[in-house]
Amino acid sequence: MPHTHTHSKAEAIHDALEVFEEEHHHAPTAHEKARLVSDAIKEWEHEEVEAMHATDKVA
């Protein structure tokens, strides 16, 4: 899963799906897609919290 922070959850999900297809050379199954979406959202939210904390420390 890429660790570059995107601007939105939708963009993070889209990126995760693209990376999966590039790495596995096929579209994800429904089960794989559900896991990818869940993992992408968790990672995106974690990065959002880290960014907020970093901003709070600077201020």
VEXNU-80010 format. One line per field, with one value per atom (N, C-alpha, C, CB): residue in one letter; x, y, z. Coordinates in Angstrom, 1 decimal, decimal comma. Glycine has a CB too. Layout:
BEGIN
r <- c(A	...)
px <- c(X	...)
py <- c(Y	...)
pz <- c(Z	...)
This chain:
BEGIN
r <- c(M	M	M	M	P	P	P	P	H	H	H	H	T	T	T	T	H	H	H	H	T	T	T	T	H	H	H	H	S	S	S	S	K	K	K	K	A	A	A	A	E	E	E	E	A	A	A	A	I	I	I	I	H	H	H	H	D	D	D	D	A	A	A	A	L	L	L	L	E	E	E	E	V	V	V	V	F	F	F	F	E	E	E	E	E	E	E	E	E	E	E	E	H	H	H	H	H	H	H	H	H	H	H	H	A	A	A	A	P	P	P	P	T	T	T	T	A	A	A	A	H	H	H	H	E	E	E	E	K	K	K	K	A	A	A	A	R	R	R	R	L	L	L	L	V	V	V	V	S	S	S	S	D	D	D	D	A	A	A	A	I	I	I	I	K	K	K	K	E	E	E	E	W	W	W	W	E	E	E	E	H	H	H	H	E	E	E	E	E	E	E	E	V	V	V	V	E	E	E	E	A	A	A	A	M	M	M	M	H	H	H	H	A	A	A	A	T	T	T	T	D	D	D	D	K	K	K	K	V	V	V	V	A	A	A	A)
px <- c(0,8	0,0	0,9	-1,0	0,6	1,4	1,3	1,1	2,4	2,3	2,4	3,4	2,0	2,0	0,6	2,3	0,5	-0,8	-1,5	-0,6	-2,8	-3,6	-4,6	-4,4	-5,2	-6,1	-7,5	-6,3	-7,9	-9,2	-9,1	-10,2	-10,1	-10,3	-10,5	-11,4	-11,3	-11,6	-10,3	-12,6	-9,4	-8,2	-7,3	-7,5	-7,3	-6,5	-7,0	-6,5	-8,3	-8,9	-8,5	-10,4	-8,7	-8,4	-6,9	-8,6	-6,0	-4,6	-4,3	-3,8	-4,9	-4,7	-5,2	-5,5	-6,3	-6,8	-5,9	-8,2	-5,4	-4,4	-3,2	-4,1	-2,6	-1,4	-1,6	-0,9	-2,7	-3,1	-3,1	-4,4	-3,7	-3,8	-2,5	-4,8	-1,6	-0,3	0,6	0,4	0,5	1,3	0,8	1,3	-0,5	-1,1	-1,6	-2,2	-1,6	-1,9	-3,4	-1,0	-4,2	-5,7	-6,4	-6,0	-7,7	-8,5	-8,8	-9,9	-9,0	-9,2	-10,6	-9,1	-10,7	-12,0	-12,8	-11,9	-14,0	-14,8	-14,2	-16,3	-13,7	-13,1	-11,8	-12,8	-11,0	-9,8	-10,1	-8,9	-11,1	-11,4	-11,9	-12,5	-12,7	-13,2	-12,0	-14,2	-11,1	-9,9	-9,1	-9,0	-8,9	-8,1	-8,8	-8,0	-10,1	-10,8	-10,7	-12,3	-10,9	-10,8	-9,4	-11,1	-8,3	-7,0	-6,6	-6,0	-7,1	-6,8	-7,4	-7,3	-8,6	-9,3	-8,5	-10,7	-8,2	-7,5	-6,1	-7,2	-5,4	-4,1	-4,3	-3,4	-5,3	-5,5	-5,9	-6,7	-6,8	-7,2	-6,0	-8,4	-5,2	-4,0	-3,1	-3,2	-2,9	-2,0	-2,7	-1,8	-4,0	-4,7	-4,4	-6,2	-4,5	-4,3	-2,8	-4,6	-1,9	-0,5	-0,2	0,4	-0,9	-0,7	-1,3	-1,4	-2,4	-3,0	-2,1	-4,4	-1,5	-0,6	0,6	-0,3	1,1	2,3	2,0	2,8	0,8	0,4	0,2	-0,9	-0,3	-0,5	0,8	-1,3	1,8	3,1	3,8	4,0	3,6	4,2	3,6	4,1	2,3	1,6	1,9	0,1)
py <- c(-1,2	0,0	1,2	0,0	2,2	3,4	4,2	4,2	4,9	5,7	7,2	5,3	7,6	9,0	9,5	9,3	10,5	11,0	11,7	12,0	11,3	11,9	12,9	10,8	13,6	14,7	14,2	15,7	13,0	12,5	11,0	12,9	10,5	9,0	8,4	8,6	9,0	8,4	8,3	9,3	9,3	9,2	8,1	10,6	7,9	6,9	5,5	7,0	5,3	4,1	3,8	4,1	4,8	4,7	4,3	6,0	4,9	4,6	3,2	5,6	2,7	1,4	0,3	1,2	0,6	-0,3	-0,4	0,1	0,8	0,8	0,1	2,3	0,3	-0,4	-1,9	0,1	-2,4	-3,8	-4,4	-4,0	-3,7	-4,2	-4,2	-3,3	-3,2	-3,2	-4,3	-1,9	-4,6	-5,6	-7,0	-5,4	-7,2	-8,6	-8,9	-8,7	-7,9	-8,0	-8,5	-9,0	-8,2	-8,5	-7,6	-10,0	-7,4	-6,6	-7,4	-6,2	-6,7	-7,4	-8,1	-6,5	-9,2	-9,9	-9,0	-11,3	-9,3	-8,6	-8,6	-9,1	-9,7	-9,9	-9,0	-11,3	-9,1	-8,3	-6,8	-8,7	-6,5	-5,0	-4,5	-4,8	-5,3	-4,9	-4,7	-5,9	-5,6	-5,4	-4,2	-6,7	-4,0	-2,9	-1,5	-2,9	-1,5	-0,2	0,0	-0,4	-1,0	-0,9	-0,5	-2,2	-1,1	-0,8	0,6	-1,8	1,0	2,4	3,4	2,5	3,2	4,2	4,3	3,8	3,1	3,1	3,9	1,7	3,6	4,3	5,8	3,6	6,2	7,6	8,3	7,7	7,7	8,3	8,4	7,5	7,4	7,5	8,6	6,1	8,8	9,8	11,2	9,7	11,3	12,6	13,0	12,4	12,0	12,3	12,7	11,0	12,0	12,4	13,8	11,4	14,2	15,5	16,5	15,6	16,2	17,2	17,4	16,7	16,3	16,4	17,2	15,0	17,0	17,7	19,2	17,2	19,5	20,9	21,5	21,1	20,8	21,3	21,5	20,2	20,7	20,9	22,1	19,7	22,5	23,6	24,9	23,6	24,9	26,1	26,5	25,9)
pz <- c(0,0	0,0	0,0	1,2	-0,9	-1,0	0,3	-2,2	0,7	1,9	1,6	2,8	0,3	0,0	0,4	-1,5	1,1	1,6	0,4	2,7	0,2	-0,8	-0,2	-1,6	-1,0	-0,5	-0,1	-1,6	-0,5	-0,1	0,0	-1,2	0,7	0,9	-0,5	1,8	-1,3	-2,6	-3,5	-3,4	-3,4	-4,1	-3,5	-4,0	-2,2	-1,6	-2,1	-0,1	-2,1	-2,5	-4,0	-2,4	-4,8	-6,3	-6,4	-7,0	-5,7	-5,8	-5,4	-4,9	-4,3	-3,8	-4,8	-2,4	-5,4	-6,5	-7,7	-6,9	-8,1	-9,2	-8,9	-9,6	-7,7	-7,3	-7,3	-5,9	-6,8	-6,7	-8,2	-6,1	-9,1	-10,4	-11,1	-11,3	-10,8	-11,4	-10,9	-11,2	-9,6	-8,9	-9,3	-7,5	-9,4	-9,5	-10,9	-8,6	-11,8	-13,2	-13,4	-13,9	-12,5	-12,6	-11,7	-12,3	-12,0	-11,1	-9,8	-11,8	-8,7	-7,5	-7,4	-6,3	-6,8	-6,6	-5,6	-6,1	-5,4	-4,4	-3,0	-4,4	-2,6	-1,3	-1,2	-1,0	-2,2	-2,2	-2,3	-3,5	-3,0	-3,1	-1,8	-4,2	-1,1	0,2	1,2	0,8	1,2	2,0	1,7	2,0	0,4	-0,1	0,3	-1,6	0,1	0,5	2,0	0,1	2,8	4,2	4,7	4,9	4,1	4,4	4,0	3,8	2,8	2,3	3,2	0,8	3,6	4,5	5,8	4,7	6,4	7,7	7,6	8,2	6,5	6,3	6,1	5,1	5,3	5,0	6,3	4,0	7,1	8,4	9,3	9,0	9,4	10,2	9,8	10,2	8,5	8,0	8,3	6,5	8,2	8,5	10,0	8,3	10,9	12,3	12,5	13,2	11,9	12,0	11,5	11,2	10,4	9,8	10,8	8,4	11,4	12,3	13,5	12,8	14,0	15,2	14,8	15,7	13,6	13,2	13,1	11,9	12,6	12,5	13,9	11,7	14,8	16,2	16,9	17,0	16,6	17,2	16,7	17,0	15,4	14,8	15,3	13,3	15,6	16,0	17,4	15,8)
